[in-house]
Amino acid sequence: MRWVSLIAFPFFAAQALSLGAAGIAYAEEGAKSETPEVASPHVAPMAEPGTSASPSAQISSDEAATTTAPVVRVPETGVSETAVPAAGVPVSEVETVSAPAAPHPVVAIIRQKLSSSDIKKSAEADDVAALEAFYGARSEAPLWITEMGLSAKGQQALFEIEKADDWGLEAKAFALPEADGLPATAEAQALAEIKLSLAILKYARHARGGRHEPARISKLLDQKAPLRDPKMVIAEIGAAEAPDVYLTSLQPTHEQFVRLRQVLLDARADDGDGAKMDARDIKRILMNMERWRWMPTELGALHVWINVPEFKLYLLSDGEEIYVDRTLVGTIGYATPIFSADMKTIVFNPDWVAPPSVLQDKLRPALRRKYFNILKSNKLRVSYQGRTIDPTKVDWNRVNIHSYTFSQKAGPKNVLGKIKFLYPNKHIVYMHDTLDYRRKVFKEKNRSIGYGCVRMENPKRFAELLLAEDQDWQASKVQSLWDKSVNKGVSVSRKIPVHTTYFTAAVDKEGKVSTFTDLYGLDRKHAVALFGDAKGFPVPPPEPKRRSSSGSVASAPAGNAGGGGIYNSLGFIGN
């Protein structure tokens, strides 16, 4: 805003010059200085020529020097207007307000087109809203289009989107303007600008894993793709010197993603008769690249990576593996969920509390048959609202079993063994030790057994390395807590994410691809979402059946056939 100051003066011996629509001009004889022109929407009445101002309108020179007149706002229109103060009343300041600049003609058309139903029906609502906000605040020329076609930056963006296949995406998914088109009208320019801007926002969403919501493919996939706000994307790429470089920066940078992409490029370059990978192999690579898009962009300086189909977990520090351990995971009926959460506590010699799945599937049927030996043989204590109760006094056919707590004290029969690692989550799963008689399963190829928690082969060594990284613990301190057989929790001091994943393909440093069994059939479901069919991806085997003590047939976790139920599925001994 611009301020103009005027000199206050007494009104005397004035002669009116003219009266117009824009204001009143006047001259003052004998004034010591010239009075600049000002604009005002309000004009005070003047004395008629040849007459004196009324006494009430006359003030002394001293009063005029100290009297403050009202501030007047005037839009800056380029037309000079003048204002006359009331007789004897000085004017101090006038504020000039700049009117918004008119938008570029093509941008004006873009604004109009973005509000049309045709655009809104064919594009993501968030993308359209982002463009409406961006172009609504823009008065300069469009970002990508000129009278002669796409600008240099527009071509950079378009050519990079056309290479989407090289990144495991589909170039045909993006509607693009013609690279060498010459728009004949301003409307054609506007439509080309909108088309490219929408393609850019769609590319950004796909690069970040937004093609499909993981949970829609399977409820086991409790993941959220790290999408970028489209308003931020269009603002950032609009200011970027190299739009193509900006677009590639949206792709994952995880080491496994980079390696998988290189395998994809090599496979497509070698698609002749001697090709090492068939169509099914390439689809598996593409699906695993997509799953890396669902991972957090930052995995953590120190983090745990559990890959369920591989039956392994890794402890990584600054991207380097410092420990690898074999695991047992849940069966298809009690699958280990896929998610990320931060580790909070390590518990030595833990108690065990039966999770909801055990209450419903194992304990409730037995207790309703009055088979209380299931509690006694496994040393399960039953409590209600914190007080220990006699389970034989409860009518289990009428009560809600989930209102009761079934726990097992630490000891040689405890299902969790000597240690558990807690990373709080809605699935109530965690990592823990394995009882001795279960350790033979680590030698098997398929190690899906029991419920959704992750059993470890050598949890003590894992605890030593993790606490050394986290709190500079010596191994002897871990050993001491291990041997005391006292329930003891140790809080983790730094952020240590635990990423439970479902990758069925991985690439080593030499570029060799390893594949893993589609344990839960997620490859099959993902193939339908990405490619429209599941050809080449068979249905996984169902949950094995076991015969219960009543003679009926029911599902049981794999590897638990014979002698059944809760004991084998959770590591309990005996029946």
C-alpha positions in Angstrom: 0.0 0.0 0.0 1.1 3.6 -0.7 0.6 6.5 1.7 0.4 10.1 0.7 0.7 12.9 3.3 -0.9 16.3 2.9 -0.1 19.5 4.7 -2.9 20.7 6.9 -3.9 24.3 6.2 -6.6 26.8 7.2 -9.3 27.4 4.7 -9.5 31.1 3.8 -10.1 33.2 0.7 -10.9 30.0 -1.3 -12.2 30.0 -4.8 -14.0 26.9 -6.2 -12.7 25.9 -9.6 -14.8 22.9 -10.7 -17.0 20.1 -9.5 -16.8 16.7 -11.3 -17.8 13.1 -10.7 -14.3 12.2 -9.5 -14.3 14.9 -6.8 -13.8 18.7 -6.4 -10.7 20.6 -7.3 -10.0 23.8 -5.7 -7.3 26.5 -5.5 -6.2 28.5 -2.5 -4.8 32.0 -2.8 -2.1 33.0 -0.5 -1.4 29.5 0.7 2.2 28.9 1.6 2.4 25.6 -0.3 0.6 23.8 -3.0 -1.9 21.2 -2.0 -1.5 17.8 -3.8 -4.5 16.0 -5.2 -6.1 13.2 -3.1 -9.0 10.9 -3.7 -12.0 10.6 -1.4 -15.4 9.1 -1.7 -16.8 11.8 0.7 -16.7 15.5 0.0 -17.6 18.1 2.5 -19.8 21.1 1.4 -18.0 24.3 0.5 -18.9 27.9 1.0 -20.6 29.5 -1.9 -18.3 31.8 -3.9 -18.1 35.3 -2.5 -19.2 34.2 1.0 -17.4 33.2 4.1 -17.4 29.9 5.7 -19.8 29.5 8.6 -18.3 30.2 12.1 -18.8 26.6 13.1 -16.5 25.5 10.2 -13.8 28.0 10.9 -10.8 27.1 13.1 -7.5 28.8 13.9 -4.2 28.0 12.2 -3.0 26.4 15.4 -6.0 24.1 15.6 -5.5 23.2 11.9 -2.0 22.1 12.6 -3.0 19.6 15.2 -6.3 18.3 14.0 -6.3 14.8 12.5 -8.6 14.0 9.6 -9.9 10.5 8.8 -8.0 8.0 6.7 -9.5 7.2 3.3 -8.9 4.0 1.3 -8.9 4.3 -2.4 -8.4 1.6 -5.0 -5.5 2.3 -7.3 -7.2 2.5 -10.7 -4.8 4.7 -12.6 -7.3 7.6 -12.6 -6.4 10.7 -10.7 -9.1 11.8 -8.3 -9.1 14.7 -5.8 -10.9 15.2 -2.6 -11.7 18.3 -0.7 -11.7 18.4 3.1 -14.5 20.1 5.0 -14.0 23.8 5.4 -11.2 24.4 7.9 -10.7 20.6 8.5 -7.2 19.3 7.4 -6.6 16.0 5.6 -3.7 13.9 7.0 -3.3 10.7 5.1 -4.8 8.6 2.3 -4.2 4.9 1.8 -4.0 3.6 -1.8 -5.0 -0.1 -2.2 -3.6 -2.1 -5.2 -6.3 -4.1 -7.0 -5.4 -7.8 -7.8 -3.6 -8.1 -11.1 -5.7 -9.7 -13.8 -4.7 -13.3 -14.5 -3.0 -14.4 -17.8 -5.8 -15.1 -20.3 -5.0 -18.8 -20.4 -4.9 -19.1 -16.6 -8.3 -17.5 -16.5 -9.6 -20.2 -18.8 -7.8 -22.9 -16.7 -9.7 -21.6 -13.6 -13.0 -21.9 -15.5 -12.3 -25.4 -16.9 -11.2 -26.8 -13.4 -14.6 -25.9 -12.0 -16.4 -27.8 -14.8 -18.0 -31.2 -14.1 -16.1 -32.9 -16.9 -12.8 -32.3 -15.2 -14.1 -33.2 -11.8 -15.6 -36.5 -13.0 -12.4 -37.7 -14.7 -9.8 -36.9 -12.0 -9.1 -37.4 -8.3 -11.0 -34.8 -6.2 -7.8 -33.9 -4.2 -5.9 -33.4 -7.4 -8.5 -31.0 -8.9 -8.7 -29.1 -5.6 -4.9 -28.7 -5.6 -4.9 -27.3 -9.1 -7.9 -25.0 -8.3 -5.9 -23.6 -5.4 -2.7 -23.3 -7.4 -4.0 -21.7 -10.5 -6.5 -19.6 -8.5 -3.5 -17.9 -6.8 -1.5 -17.6 -10.1 -1.7 -14.7 -12.4 1.4 -15.4 -14.5 1.6 -17.5 -17.6 0.8 -21.2 -17.3 3.6 -23.6 -16.1 3.9 -25.9 -19.0 2.2 -24.5 -22.2 2.9 -21.6 -24.5 1.3 -20.5 -27.8 4.0 -22.7 -29.5 3.2 -25.8 -27.5 4.9 -27.3 -24.5 7.7 -25.3 -22.8 11.1 -26.9 -22.2 10.0 -27.8 -18.6 6.7 -29.1 -19.8 8.5 -31.5 -22.2 10.8 -32.6 -19.4 7.8 -33.6 -17.2 6.0 -35.3 -20.1 9.0 -37.3 -21.3 9.7 -38.5 -17.7 6.1 -39.7 -17.3 6.3 -41.5 -20.5 9.1 -43.6 -19.0 6.9 -44.8 -16.1 7.3 -48.4 -17.2 11.0 -48.3 -16.3 10.0 -47.6 -12.7 7.5 -50.5 -12.4 4.5 -48.3 -13.2 2.3 -48.2 -16.3 2.9 -45.3 -18.8 -0.5 -46.0 -20.4 -2.2 -45.0 -17.1 -1.4 -41.3 -17.7 -3.4 -39.1 -20.1 -0.9 -36.7 -21.6 -1.1 -33.9 -24.1 0.7 -34.2 -27.5 4.4 -33.6 -27.0 4.7 -31.6 -30.3 1.2 -30.3 -30.5 0.5 -26.7 -31.4 -2.6 -25.5 -29.6 -4.7 -23.4 -31.9 -6.6 -21.4 -29.3 -6.2 -20.2 -25.7 -8.8 -22.8 -24.7 -6.6 -25.6 -26.2 -3.6 -24.3 -24.3 -5.6 -24.4 -21.1 -6.8 -28.0 -21.6 -3.2 -29.1 -22.4 -1.9 -27.4 -19.2 -4.6 -29.1 -17.1 -4.0 -32.5 -18.7 -0.3 -32.4 -18.0 -0.7 -31.0 -14.4 -3.2 -33.8 -13.6 -0.8 -36.4 -15.1 2.0 -35.1 -12.9 -0.2 -35.4 -9.7 -1.3 -38.9 -10.7 2.3 -39.9 -11.3 3.3 -38.5 -7.9 0.6 -40.6 -6.3 1.5 -43.8 -8.1 5.2 -43.3 -7.4 4.3 -43.2 -3.7 2.2 -46.4 -3.8 -1.2 -44.8 -4.3 -2.4 -47.1 -7.1 -4.2 -49.4 -4.6 -4.9 -49.1 -0.9 -3.1 -52.1 0.7 -6.0 -52.9 3.1 -8.3 -53.3 0.1 -6.0 -56.1 -1.3 -5.9 -57.9 2.1 -6.8 -57.1 5.7 -3.4 -58.4 6.6 -1.8 -55.4 5.0 -2.0 -52.8 7.7 0.0 -50.2 5.8 -0.5 -46.7 4.6 1.4 -45.5 1.5 3.5 -42.3 2.2 1.6 -40.1 -0.2 2.5 -36.5 -0.8 -0.1 -33.8 -0.6 -0.9 -32.8 -4.2 -0.9 -29.1 -3.3 2.7 -29.6 -2.2 3.6 -31.5 -5.3 2.3 -29.0 -7.8 3.9 -26.1 -5.9 7.3 -27.9 -5.7 7.4 -29.1 -9.3 6.3 -25.6 -10.4 9.3 -24.1 -8.7 11.7 -26.9 -9.8 14.5 -26.2 -12.3 14.3 -29.7 -13.6 10.7 -31.2 -13.4 11.9 -34.6 -14.6 14.4 -34.8 -11.8 11.7 -33.9 -9.3 9.5 -36.7 -10.6 12.1 -39.3 -10.2 12.8 -38.1 -6.7 9.3 -39.3 -5.7 10.3 -42.9 -6.3 11.4 -45.1 -3.4 15.1 -45.0 -2.6 15.2 -48.2 -0.5 18.1 -50.5 -1.5 15.9 -53.4 -2.3 13.6 -51.3 -4.5 16.7 -50.0 -6.4 17.9 -53.6 -6.9 14.5 -54.9 -7.9 14.2 -52.1 -10.5 17.6 -53.0 -12.0 16.5 -56.7 -12.3 13.3 -55.4 -14.0 15.3 -53.3 -16.5 17.6 -56.2 -17.3 14.8 -58.6 -17.8 13.0 -56.3 -20.2 16.2 -55.7 -22.1 16.7 -59.5 -22.4 13.2 -60.6 -23.4 14.2 -62.9 -26.3 14.2 -66.7 -26.4 17.0 -66.9 -24.0 15.4 -64.7 -21.4 16.1 -65.7 -17.8 12.7 -64.4 -16.5 9.3 -65.3 -17.7 6.1 -63.2 -17.4 5.3 -64.6 -14.0 8.7 -63.7 -12.7 8.4 -60.2 -13.9 5.0 -59.8 -12.3 6.5 -60.9 -9.0 9.2 -58.3 -9.3 6.6 -55.6 -10.1 4.5 -56.6 -7.1 7.4 -56.5 -4.7 8.5 -53.1 -6.1 5.0 -51.9 -5.3 5.1 -53.2 -1.8 8.3 -51.2 -1.2 6.3 -48.1 -2.2 4.0 -48.8 0.8 7.0 -48.7 3.2 7.9 -45.6 5.3 10.3 -43.4 3.3 12.7 -43.6 6.3 13.0 -47.0 7.8 15.1 -45.8 10.8 18.8 -45.5 11.5 18.4 -48.6 13.7 15.5 -50.8 12.8 14.2 -54.4 12.7 13.0 -55.9 9.4 10.9 -59.1 9.7 10.1 -60.6 6.3 7.3 -63.1 6.9 7.6 -65.3 3.7 11.4 -65.6 4.1 11.1 -66.7 7.8 13.8 -64.3 8.8 14.4 -61.1 10.7 17.2 -58.6 10.3 18.7 -56.0 12.6 20.1 -53.1 10.6 22.1 -50.1 11.6 22.6 -47.3 9.1 21.6 -49.6 6.3 24.0 -52.4 7.3 22.9 -55.8 8.5 24.3 -56.5 12.0 22.3 -59.5 12.8 20.1 -62.1 11.0 17.9 -64.6 12.8 15.5 -67.4 11.7 11.8 -67.1 12.7 8.6 -69.0 13.0 5.5 -67.1 11.9 1.7 -67.6 12.0 -0.1 -70.0 9.8 -2.6 -68.9 7.1 -5.4 -69.3 9.6 -3.6 -67.2 12.2 -1.4 -65.1 9.9 1.2 -62.7 11.0 0.0 -59.2 10.1 2.0 -56.7 8.0 2.6 -53.4 9.6 5.2 -51.1 11.2 5.5 -50.0 14.8 8.2 -48.8 17.2 9.8 -51.1 19.8 9.2 -49.9 23.3 10.1 -52.6 25.8 12.1 -55.8 26.2 10.8 -58.1 28.9 13.0 -60.7 30.4 11.3 -63.8 31.8 7.8 -62.6 30.8 4.4 -63.6 31.9 2.0 -64.6 29.2 -1.6 -63.4 28.7 -3.8 -65.3 26.3 -4.8 -63.2 23.3 -8.4 -62.9 22.1 -7.8 -65.5 19.4 -6.8 -68.1 22.0 -9.7 -67.2 24.2 -12.2 -67.6 21.4 -10.8 -70.6 19.5 -9.2 -72.7 22.2 -10.2 -71.9 25.7 -13.9 -71.1 25.3 -14.8 -74.4 23.6 -12.9 -76.4 26.2 -14.4 -74.5 29.2 -17.9 -74.8 27.9 -17.4 -78.6 27.9 -16.1 -78.2 31.5 -12.7 -79.4 30.4 -10.8 -77.5 33.1 -7.7 -79.6 32.9 -6.6 -77.4 30.0 -6.0 -74.7 32.6 -4.4 -76.9 35.2 -2.0 -78.7 32.9 -0.7 -75.4 31.5 -0.7 -73.5 34.8 -3.1 -70.9 33.6 -4.5 -68.5 36.2 -7.9 -66.9 35.6 -8.8 -63.5 36.9 -11.7 -61.1 36.7 -11.2 -57.4 37.1 -7.8 -58.0 38.7 -8.9 -60.7 41.2 -8.1 -64.4 40.9 -11.2 -66.5 40.6 -12.1 -70.2 40.5 -12.9 -71.0 36.9 -15.0 -74.0 37.9 -17.5 -71.6 39.5 -18.2 -69.8 36.3 -20.9 -70.7 33.8 -18.8 -70.3 30.6 -21.8 -70.8 28.4 -23.3 -67.6 29.6 -20.4 -65.2 30.3 -18.3 -63.2 27.9 -14.9 -65.0 28.1 -13.2 -61.8 26.8 -14.0 -60.2 30.1 -11.6 -62.6 31.9 -7.8 -62.7 31.9 -6.0 -66.0 31.4 -2.3 -65.7 32.3 0.7 -67.9 32.7 3.6 -67.0 35.0 7.2 -67.1 33.8 8.8 -70.5 33.9 9.9 -73.5 31.9 6.4 -74.1 30.4 5.7 -70.4 29.6 4.8 -70.1 25.9 7.0 -67.0 25.5 10.2 -68.6 26.8 12.8 -66.3 28.3 12.2 -63.0 26.6 9.7 -61.0 24.5 10.1 -57.8 22.5 7.1 -55.4 22.5 6.2 -52.9 19.8 2.6 -51.9 20.7 0.1 -52.5 18.0 -3.6 -53.3 17.5 -2.9 -56.8 16.4 -1.4 -57.8 19.8 1.6 -59.5 18.2 5.3 -59.3 19.2 8.6 -61.2 19.0 9.5 -63.8 21.6 11.6 -66.8 22.5 10.8 -70.4 21.5 10.5 -73.4 23.8 13.1 -76.1 23.4 10.8 -78.7 22.0 9.8 -76.3 19.2 13.3 -75.6 18.0 13.4 -78.5 15.6 11.0 -76.5 13.4 13.8 -74.0 12.6 15.4 -76.7 10.5 12.3 -76.9 8.2 11.8 -75.0 5.1 8.2 -73.9 5.9 8.2 -72.5 9.3 4.6 -71.3 9.7 3.4 -72.6 13.0 1.1 -71.3 15.7 -0.5 -67.8 16.0 0.5 -64.4 14.6 3.5 -63.7 16.9 7.1 -64.1 15.6 9.2 -66.7 17.4 12.9 -66.3 17.3 15.7 -68.8 17.1 18.3 -66.9 19.1 16.6 -64.0 20.9 19.3 -63.6 23.5 21.9 -62.7 20.9 19.4 -60.3 19.3 18.8 -58.6 22.7 22.6 -58.3 23.3 23.1 -56.5 20.0 20.0 -54.3 20.2 20.7 -53.1 23.7 24.4 -52.6 22.9 23.3 -50.3 20.1 20.5 -48.7 22.1 22.1 -48.3 25.6 25.7 -49.5 25.3 24.9 -52.6 27.3 27.5 -55.3 27.8 26.5 -58.8 26.9 27.0 -59.8 30.5 24.2 -57.6 31.6 21.8 -59.3 29.3 23.0 -62.7 30.5 22.4 -61.7 34.1 18.8 -60.8 33.5 18.4 -63.9 31.4 19.6 -66.2 34.2 17.8 -64.6 37.2 14.4 -65.9 36.0 12.8 -62.7 37.4 10.2 -60.8 35.3 12.0 -57.6 34.3 11.1 -55.0 31.7 13.7 -52.8 30.0 12.5 -49.6 28.2 14.1 -48.9 24.8 15.6 -45.4 24.9 15.7 -44.6 21.1 13.3 -44.9 18.2 13.6 -48.5 16.8 11.0 -49.2 14.2 10.0 -52.8 13.6 8.8 -53.4 10.0 6.9 -56.6 9.5 6.8 -57.1 5.7 5.6 -59.5 3.0 8.2 -59.6 0.3 8.3 -62.7 -1.9 11.4 -61.6 -3.9 14.7 -60.1 -2.8 17.9 -59.3 -4.5 21.4 -59.6 -3.1 24.4 -57.4 -3.7 25.4 -59.5 -6.8 22.0 -59.1 -8.3 20.8 -62.6 -7.6 17.1 -62.9 -7.1 15.7 -65.1 -4.3 12.0 -65.9 -4.2 9.9 -67.1 -1.3 6.6 -69.0 -0.9 3.4 -67.0 -1.2 2.5 -68.2 2.3 -0.8 -66.3 2.7 -1.8 -66.0 -1.0 -1.1 -62.2 -1.0 0.8 -62.5 -4.4 -2.4 -63.9 -5.9 -4.6 -61.1 -4.5 -2.1 -58.5 -5.5 -1.8 -59.8 -9.0 -5.5 -59.4 -9.5 -5.3 -55.8 -8.4 -2.3 -54.9 -10.6 -2.8 -57.1 -13.6 -6.4 -58.1 -13.6 -5.9 -61.8 -13.1 -4.0 -64.2 -10.9 -2.6 -66.4 -13.6 0.6 -68.1 -12.4 -0.1 -67.5 -8.8 -1.8 -70.6 -7.2 -4.1 -70.6 -4.2 -2.1 -71.4 -1.1 -3.0 -74.5 0.9 -5.7 -74.1 3.5 -5.4 -74.3 7.2 -4.7 -78.0 8.1 -7.5 -79.9 9.8 -7.1 -81.6 13.1 -9.4 -83.9 15.1 -10.5 -82.4 18.5 -10.9 -84.4 21.7 -14.7 -84.4 21.0 -14.2 -86.1 17.7 -15.1 -83.1 15.5 -12.9 -81.7 12.8 -11.6 -78.1 13.2 -8.8 -75.9 11.9 -5.5 -75.9 13.6 -2.2 -74.1 12.9 0.1 -75.9 10.5 2.5 -78.2 12.1 0.2 -78.9 15.0 -1.5 -82.0 13.7 -2.0 -84.7 16.4 -2.4 -84.1 20.1 -4.0 -80.9 19.5 -5.5 -77.7 20.2 -4.0 -75.0 22.4 -1.0 -77.0 23.6 0.8 -77.5 20.4 -0.4 -74.4 18.7 1.0 -72.2 21.4 3.9 -74.3 22.6 2.2 -75.9 25.5 3.4 -79.4 26.5 1.1 -82.4 26.8 -2.6 -82.8 26.4 
